[in-house]
Amino acid sequence: MRIGVPRETEEFERRVALTPDSITKLIKAGHEVVVERGAGASAYFPDEQYLKVGATMADGFAATVAGVHVVAKVQRPSLAEVAMIPEGAAVVCMLTPSTAADLTAALNARRISVLAMELVPRITRAQSMDVLSSQATVAGYKAVLLAAASLPRFLPSLTTAAGSIQPAKAFVIGAGVAGLQAIATARRLGAQVSAFDVRAAAREQVQSLGAKFVATDLVSAGAEDKGGYAKAQSDDEQERTLAAIGRHIVDQDLVITTAQIPGRAAPRLVTAEMVRSMKPGSVIVDLAAETGGNCELTVLGETVMEGSVSIIGARNLPATQPLHASQMFSRNMLTLLQHLDKEGSLNVDLDDEITGAMTVAHAGVVRR
């Protein structure tokens, strides 16, 4: 296969879809990889590293994708770039299909196969391709650092000549991959950590990291879908959840919200009234800002002040740690490309449980 790796052009995006270590493996397997000049620069992978492992360098998007069988990207291509992609090729990227109808139609009109990385099924065989998990790890880690930098106090307890300092209280809402990483990071930095999730499996995971699990009575065996994500709650369940969060949040210094429902707006779990009840100088980092926010006052990409409480509407946090985020994304992409490789050719097998789940369009048919 001939694989093209363009430079990402979306604002704030600093990652690259394939790093030199992954390209080494692809080239050893007999594939050709073309990388746009500067594609890895923002992630601290200079062109020289790509040349050293045997990649071909190209100037501009058109030259990079000319004659390729696969276009490997982090973010989806623009409509202007679609016309440059060879007919019959495949585009593999983070797509967000629910907001990409026009783009998908344009790609499909050229019989370009479209595979969405975020649709990798949550099955054991596909774990090494799961970009949502790898990038959520980065986001959970960075969220705590953002909050710590904004807090007017230390996270850990300290004993000094000026007296003892009590540890900050950190509260993580949602104990998926991002939430668990946030818990672990806050614990490593010395905070006193508590967490909440409606999924039964989350309680043991939270406690295994040394954090306190809040509102055990709200945990439900039926709150989790087959993919491991939380389901939307009923009105009564949501009312009880809000009440529990409202009681707990008043004593917290730091709140990280991570709750999301695939394909839907993020659930509102922190109301304006709750924010106003928090201690002066408290900080909220909303990792669901890009899907509407868990906090009622969140504004994507901005830090909003409500009284003396800061609400940080985090945008694309993985791109703020581009080196390791790119390495993790690249390993996911590499494993997927190896999965799609059949005797050196691209094989989009819709009957395969991984490929079929990810394919948004193929052979002139939009599938979702």
KOLDRENTI-202686 format. One record per residue (C-alpha): residue in three letters; x, y, z. Coordinates in pm, whole numbers, padded with zeros to 5 digits, always signed. Layout:
BEGIN
ALAXYZ ...
***
This chain:
BEGIN
MET+00000+00000+00000 ARG+00098+00358-00054 ILE+00007+00563+00255 GLY-00006+00943+00268 VAL+00041+01141+00590 PRO-00057+01507+00540 ARG+00019+01793+00775 GLU-00274+01875+01004 THR-00421+02218+00930 GLU-00709+02244+01180 GLU-00663+02524+01433 PHE-00495+02414+01759 GLU-00404+02071+01617 ARG-00040+01981+01673 ARG-00050+01601+01645 VAL+00058+01388+01349 ALA-00117+01066+01244 LEU+00196+00852+01201 THR+00528+00896+01380 PRO+00865+00766+01254 ASP+00865+00454+01474 SER+00533+00337+01327 ILE+00642+00421+00974 THR+00951+00203+01025 LYS+00722-00097+01079 LEU+00504-00012+00778 ILE+00803+00019+00547 LYS+00950-00308+00675 ALA+00616-00470+00587 GLY+00660-00351+00228 HIS+00442-00040+00228 GLU+00539+00301+00093 VAL+00477+00604+00315 VAL+00467+00963+00190 VAL+00481+01238+00452 GLU+00409+01604+00389 ARG+00701+01824+00486 GLY+00650+01969+00832 ALA+00374+01720+00920 GLY+00546+01615+01242 ALA+00716+01941+01331 SER+00458+02061+01583 ALA+00479+01725+01759 TYR+00861+01744+01766 PHE+00918+01488+01490 PRO+01129+01675+01232 ASP+01144+01579+00865 GLU+01491+01433+00916 GLN+01349+01158+01137 TYR+01100+01057+00868 LEU+01369+01055+00601 LYS+01593+00845+00824 VAL+01334+00566+00851 GLY+01273+00562+00475 ALA+00965+00779+00427 THR+00928+00989+00112 MET+00876+01361+00174 ALA+00635+01570-00034 ASP+00548+01938-00061 GLY+00182+02016+00002 PHE-00133+01809+00045 ALA-00185+01727-00324 ALA+00164+01584-00369 THR+00137+01389-00043 VAL-00184+01209-00138 ALA-00112+01161-00509 GLY-00151+00793-00594 VAL-00207+00680-00236 HIS-00432+00398-00125 VAL-00477+00536+00228 VAL-00475+00889+00370 ALA-00389+00875+00742 LYS-00494+01185+00938 VAL-00574+01292+01291 GLN-00852+01536+01198 ARG-01085+01498+00902 PRO-00986+01656+00569 SER-01141+01980+00450 LEU-01387+01989+00162 ALA-01117+02158-00047 GLU-00881+01865+00015 VAL-01136+01603-00090 ALA-01089+01679-00462 MET-00716+01601-00428 ILE-00765+01253-00280 PRO-00754+00974-00543 GLU-01083+00808-00624 GLY-01114+00468-00462 ALA-00866+00549-00184 ALA-00949+00538+00188 VAL-00938+00816+00446 VAL-00876+00709+00806 CYS-00916+00984+01066 MET-01116+01120+01358 LEU-01436+01207+01174 THR-01723+01275+01419 PRO-01975+01140+01165 SER-02275+01318+01320 THR-02128+01653+01217 ALA-01965+01545+00891 ALA-02258+01471+00658 ASP-02146+01709+00381 LEU-01785+01591+00399 THR-01886+01226+00398 ALA-02112+01284+00095 ALA-01829+01458-00092 LEU-01586+01174-00017 ASN-01844+00912-00105 ALA-01915+01082-00439 ARG-01554+01001-00529 ARG-01598+00645-00401 ILE-01349+00712-00125 SER-01383+00479+00173 VAL-01420+00665+00502 LEU-01314+00501+00829 ALA-01373+00688+01157 MET-01111+00616+01420 GLU-01348+00703+01705 LEU-01582+00421+01596 VAL-01334+00144+01678 PRO-01550-00106+01869 ARG-01476-00163+02237 ILE-01375-00526+02207 THR-01057-00694+02323 ARG-00930-00749+01969 ALA-00951-00378+01891 GLN-00803-00231+02211 SER-00474-00144+02043 MET-00665+00065+01783 ASP-00876+00260+02034 VAL-00784+00628+01987 LEU-01060+00747+02219 SER-00892+00568+02507 SER-00537+00668+02418 GLN-00623+01034+02371 ALA-00850+01041+02678 THR-00549+00931+02880 VAL-00367+01243+02765 ALA-00668+01467+02833 GLY-00722+01334+03186 TYR-00358+01391+03274 LYS-00342+01740+03127 ALA-00673+01848+03288 VAL-00525+01808+03634 LEU-00215+02005+03540 LEU-00433+02285+03403 ALA-00636+02294+03721 ALA-00328+02284+03943 ALA-00179+02578+03754 SER-00500+02777+03806 LEU-00556+02696+04172 PRO-00448+02957+04427 ARG-00320+02681+04657 PHE-00100+02369+04662 LEU-00242+02027+04576 PRO-00037+01820+04824 SER-00020+01852+05200 LEU+00301+02018+05311 THR+00480+02053+05642 THR+00682+02374+05648 ALA+00845+02609+05897 ALA+00540+02829+05843 GLY+00304+02548+05948 SER+00118+02262+05787 ILE-00076+02288+05459 GLN-00377+02063+05410 PRO-00416+01883+05074 ALA-00653+02021+04811 LYS-00977+01832+04749 ALA-01023+01711+04393 PHE-01353+01574+04258 VAL-01367+01383+03928 ILE-01706+01338+03763 GLY-01706+01042+03524 ALA-01466+00752+03574 GLY-01394+00648+03217 VAL-01040+00652+03078 ALA-01001+01031+03112 GLY-01152+01032+03459 LEU-00936+00748+03586 GLN-00624+00917+03452 ALA-00731+01242+03619 ILE-00779+01055+03947 ALA-00438+00892+03922 THR-00267+01221+03832 ALA-00436+01417+04112 ARG-00341+01144+04357 ARG+00022+01151+04240 LEU+00026+01527+04295 GLY-00099+01477+04649 ALA-00463+01584+04633 GLN-00740+01422+04834 VAL-00949+01270+04554 SER-01312+01165+04523 ALA-01505+01059+04214 PHE-01854+00986+04086 ASP-01993+00766+03810 VAL-02326+00589+03762 ARG-02167+00272+03619 ALA-02124-00023+03856 ALA-01780-00115+03719 ALA-01647+00233+03795 ARG-01668+00202+04173 GLU-01402-00067+04199 GLN-01178+00114+03950 VAL-01201+00441+04142 GLN-01129+00274+04474 SER-00836+00081+04329 LEU-00668+00416+04260 GLY-00709+00523+04621 ALA-00995+00768+04566 LYS-01326+00787+04750 PHE-01634+00686+04550 VAL-01923+00929+04597 ALA-02295+00843+04607 THR-02270+00465+04591 ASP-02650+00440+04611 LEU-02682+00591+04262 VAL-02477+00319+04092 SER-02685+00104+03858 ALA-02602-00219+03678 GLY-02814-00097+03385 ALA-02639+00239+03354 GLU-02378+00106+03109 ASP-02422+00020+02742 LYS-02252-00272+02568 GLY-01961-00047+02470 GLY-01888+00040+02832 TYR-02023+00396+02812 ALA-02282+00545+03047 LYS-02638+00554+02915 ALA-02855+00865+02925 GLN-03039+00887+03258 SER-03412+00920+03319 ASP-03541+01249+03461 ASP-03565+01097+03810 GLU-03215+00950+03793 GLN-03072+01279+03671 GLU-03242+01469+03952 ARG-03091+01237+04212 THR-02750+01260+04044 LEU-02756+01641+04046 ALA-02855+01644+04412 ALA-02562+01416+04504 ILE-02312+01619+04303 GLY-02449+01943+04448 ARG-02401+01820+04805 HIS-02045+01708+04742 ILE-01914+01989+04524 VAL-01940+02264+04786 ASP-01622+02149+04965 GLN-01410+02085+04656 ASP-01112+02291+04539 LEU-01080+02125+04200 VAL-01343+01958+03980 ILE-01270+01765+03659 THR-01578+01674+03454 THR-01545+01400+03192 ALA-01897+01261+03141 GLN-01995+01206+02776 ILE-02249+00997+02586 PRO-02142+00891+02233 GLY-02343+01065+01963 ARG-02524+01295+02206 ALA-02466+01624+02384 ALA-02276+01592+02710 PRO-02502+01563+03017 ARG-02534+01876+03231 LEU-02408+01775+03575 VAL-02281+02101+03725 THR-02535+02380+03738 ALA-02468+02752+03775 GLU-02610+02728+04125 MET-02358+02459+04215 VAL-02072+02673+04083 ARG-02187+02962+04300 SER-02186+02732+04603 MET-01819+02641+04559 LYS-01532+02776+04765 PRO-01358+03096+04650 GLY-01070+03018+04416 SER-01206+02678+04310 VAL-01143+02553+03957 ILE-01352+02343+03719 VAL-01195+02184+03409 ASP-01468+02064+03172 LEU-01338+01788+02944 ALA-01680+01760+02780 ALA-01668+02119+02652 GLU-01644+02009+02288 THR-01977+01826+02312 GLY-02163+02098+02499 GLY-02005+02077+02842 ASN-02095+01910+03171 CYS-02105+02249+03339 GLU-02385+02491+03258 LEU-02142+02784+03243 THR-01873+02625+03023 VAL-01763+02811+02709 LEU-01549+02607+02470 GLY-01193+02732+02450 GLU-01239+02996+02720 THR-01192+03035+03094 VAL-01508+03180+03245 MET-01516+03337+03590 GLU-01828+03298+03801 GLY-01751+03504+04107 SER-01407+03374+04201 VAL-01458+03025+04053 SER-01279+02946+03724 ILE-01449+02725+03463 ILE-01203+02610+03197 GLY-01366+02496+02871 ALA-01091+02262+02760 ARG-01036+02233+02385 ASN-00842+01945+02228 LEU-00617+01881+02528 PRO-00437+01588+02361 ALA-00296+01833+02106 THR-00134+02026+02393 GLN+00084+01721+02466 PRO+00159+01651+02100 LEU+00464+01429+02127 HIS+00319+01149+02338 ALA-00034+01202+02207 SER+00100+01152+01852 GLN+00297+00843+01952 MET-00015+00688+02105 PHE-00239+00787+01813 SER+00021+00656+01569 ARG+00034+00316+01739 ASN-00346+00297+01716 MET-00327+00391+01347 LEU-00047+00143+01281 THR-00242-00146+01431 LEU-00548-00054+01226 LEU-00347-00031+00902 GLN-00196-00371+00976 HIS-00550-00501+01027 LEU-00661-00356+00691 ASP-00359-00500+00508 LYS-00430-00813+00308 GLU-00123-00937+00123 GLY-00003-00580+00071 SER-00339-00438-00042 LEU-00607-00238+00134 ASN-00897-00462+00241 VAL-01215-00289+00362 ASP-01409-00594+00477 LEU-01751-00479+00594 ASP-01820-00820+00747 ASP-01525-00781+00981 GLU-01642-00671+01329 ILE-01375-00400+01352 THR-01365-00267+00996 GLY-01741-00283+00952 ALA-01804-00088+01272 MET-01565+00190+01166 THR-01663+00229+00801 VAL-01885+00532+00742 ALA-01880+00513+00360 HIS-01751+00258+00111 ALA-01793+00177-00258 GLY-02033+00462-00318 VAL-02260+00387-00021 VAL-02290+00602+00293 ARG-02345+00356+00576 ARG-02415+00594+00865 
***
